[in-house]
Amino acid sequence: MGIPDENPVVNRHTLSFACLGLFASIINNGMARRPVFSGYHRHLIGVAIGGGLGHFMRKLERRHWAERDWYIEDYINRHPQDFTLPKKQKVGELFDVWQPVK
């Protein structure tokens, strides 16, 4: 095994958008009163376009979350007085003494 790729080509976005492209082609065939799976080249084009859109959406999502994390980390670094480390406590100090109720 190895370290998994952080940005694989096949992910939930590419698969879901590829399925949407396939279903859009199937619906188009149904609305045109053609057999459902006729024109397989249209299905392949729909899957390719949907997969490309899904890959683009994944890139946008990753960029959004990376930018958000950067802003949060930058704010924490600029305002350390607001984010002091909590005092370390043992588990025994956190809970009250347990007394059974009969």
Secondary structure, DSSP 4 states (H G I P E B T S, - for coil): --PPPSS-SSSHHHHHHHHHHHHHHHHHHHHTT--TT--HHHHHHHHHHHHHHHHHHHHHHHHHHHHHHHHHHHHHHH-GGGSPPPPP--HHHHSPPP----
